[in-house]
Amino acid sequence: MLPSIQNTYSDPNAQFKAGTANALCEMATFIGKEFTVQKVVPILLDLLKDDNSEVKLNVVNGLVKIAKVID
């Protein structure tokens, strides 16, 4: 599933990217710390550079959730 998401997070639609950020963060709670740090966090950090504030907000909220999980 992650390869599909990796190919879609660069979509120009901001709502799609915001949804992708949410999905990745929810997924991170199930896939484990190591995989999250190696695969999910880099995607989220890339999405954090997006111009759209909704995308950034979803990423930041997601990173907070992830921090609680991997702590």
Residue pairs with C-beta under 8 A, 6 or more apart in sequence:
1 27
2 27
2 39
2 40
5 20
5 23
5 24
5 43
6 43
8 16
8 20
9 17
9 20
9 21
9 24
9 43
9 46
9 47
11 17
11 20
14 50
14 52
14 54
14 55
15 54
17 47
17 50
17 52
17 55
18 52
18 54
18 55
18 57
18 58
19 58
20 47
21 44
21 47
21 55
21 58
21 59
21 62
22 58
22 62
24 40
24 43
24 44
24 62
25 40
25 44
25 58
25 61
25 62
25 63
25 65
25 66
27 40
28 36
28 40
28 62
28 65
28 66
28 69
28 70
29 65
29 66
29 69
31 40
33 69
33 70
36 66
36 69
36 70
37 70
40 66
41 63
41 66
44 59
44 62
44 63
44 66
47 55
47 56
47 59
48 56
48 59
48 60
50 56
50 59
